[in-house]
Amino acid sequence: MRKQVLTGAIALAFFATIAPATATMRITADNGGRMGDYAARFLQVRQSGERVVIDGVCLSACTMVLGLVPRDRICATGRAVLGFHAAWQPDGNGGRIPSAPATAALMQTYPASVRAWIARRGGLTPKMIFMRGRDLGGIVAPCGSETRQASASPRRTPRRPAVIRADLTSRTLVARQ
């Protein structure tokens, strides 16, 4: 009896020291949506420790992942394509009205390397610009077999997200000035 209790205690101590595996978010076909919704989603991913694999199309607000999730927890496969454009609001007649304040907030979510890439292509406009291949490889590490090993890159202090509050009721983001 005493041996079983001791064996159980050792097993419990062993399993308690094993860190739980973190989940992986796989982006394969995401056309984007409301910036506030994506800010909330990616800030939750950031806090959870989840990894992100970009394995297909990531357009519009989906690209906020680049600034809201730590870079060492994101990788991209050869199928990854990111699409960027200026933010807009619906006009009530099914059209779109460009929003300069929302576009500025969106730009602030991106790391400097992405902002520079966008600037070299004329900035964010209603026309979509695409990042893939070598350009994307300069921003996000390529994925290994499934995801990169956490020990492969040195641990850095996480970058604070540019979005400090997502107001989902009015669909706006408050950006750090």
N, C-alpha and C positions, 0 to 999 in steps of 0.2 A: 504494500500500500504506500509506504513511505517513498519507495523507488518511483512509483507512478506519479506521485505528487511532484517529486523533484524533476522527473522527466518532463512533466507538463509545464512546470515553472520555467525550465530552460527553454522549451519550445516557445512558450509565450514571450519570453525575453528576446529570443532570436527574431521572431516575427514582428515584434514591436519595433525593432531597429531597422527593419526594411522600409524604405520610403515608398509610399504608394506611387504607382505609375501614373504619370500625368497623361491626360487625353490629348489627342491631336485633332485640330480642326482642319479639314481638307476643303479647300475652295476649288471647285471644278467648273462651275457655270453660274457666276453671280453677276447679274446685270446692275446691281446697285439699288438705291432707294433713298429713303430719307436719311440725311446726315445724322440727325439725333439718334435714330434707331441704331445706326452703325457705330456711332461713338459709344453708346451704351453697351452694345455687344462686344466691341473690341476692348473696352476698358474692363469688362468682366473677364474676357480671355486673359488680359494682362494680369489681373489680380489672381486668377486661378492657377497660373503657371503653365497653362496649356500652350502647346506648340501649334504653329500654323504652317501648313503645306499649301502653297499656291500651285495647283495642278491643272490649270485651265484658265478660263476667262474670269477676270476680276475687274469689273468696270465701275466707274463713277464713285459713289460713296464707299464701295468695297475697298478702294485703294487706300482708304484711311488706315487700313491695317498697317501700312508701312510706318506710320508715325505713332500709333497707339499701342502696338505690341512691340516689346523689345526686339531689336534686330537679330539678336542671337537666338531667338525662338521662332524665326521665320526662315523658310527655305522655299525655293521655287524649282519646279521640274522644267524640262524642256518644252512642255506644253503650256507653260504659264504665259499669259498676255494680260497686261494691265492697261486700262483705258481711262484717260483723264479728260475732263471738260469743266467748263465754268459751271458753278451752281446756278440753279434757277428755281423759280416758283411758278405754280400754275396761275394762269390769268383769269380763270373762271369760264373761258370759252374753249377750253381744251388746248390752249397754246401755252407757251413757256415765256416767262419774263426773266432775263438774266438778273442775278442778284449779286451786286458787287460786295456787300458786307458778308454774305454767306461764302462767296468765292474767296475772300480774304481769310475768313475763318478756316476754310478748307485748306488753303495753302499753308496756314500756320500749323496744321496737324502734321504736315510732311517734314521729314528730316531735310537738312540743308542740301544734301546730295540730290534729292528728288526735286526740290524747289529749283535748283540750278539746272537740272535736266529739262524741266518744264520751261524755264526762262529761255534756254537755248532754242526752244521750239516756238517761241513767240508768246508764251504764257497760256493761261487757261482761257479758252474761248468756247462758244457754243459747239464748235467742231471738236470731235473726239481725237485725241492723239494717243498713240499706242506705244507701250514700252514692252520689249521682249528681248530674248536672246542676250547678246553681249551687253546691251544697255542695262537690262534687268540684272544680269550677273554682276554688274558693278555696284548694285544697290543691295541685293539680297543674295545670300549664298545659295549655291545649287544644293538640292537635296541629295543625300546619299541614297542608299537602297530604299528607305522609306522616309526617314528623317535623319538629320545630322545628330551625331552624338553630342550630348551636352558638354562632355569633357573636351571636345575638339576645339572649342574656342574659350579664351580666358573670360572669367566672370567680370563684368563691368557693372558699375553702378547704373541702374536703369535710368533712362532718360525720362524726365517728367513729361507727361502728355501735354500737348498744346491745348487740348480741350479740357477745361476745368469744370464745366457743367454742361450737361445736355438737358435741355428743357423739351421733353418729348411732347408736351401739350401744345406748344406753339411752334414746334419743329425748328427750333433755332439752337445754335451753339454759341456759347460764350467763350471767346478765345482769350488767351493770355496776351496782354498788350506788350 
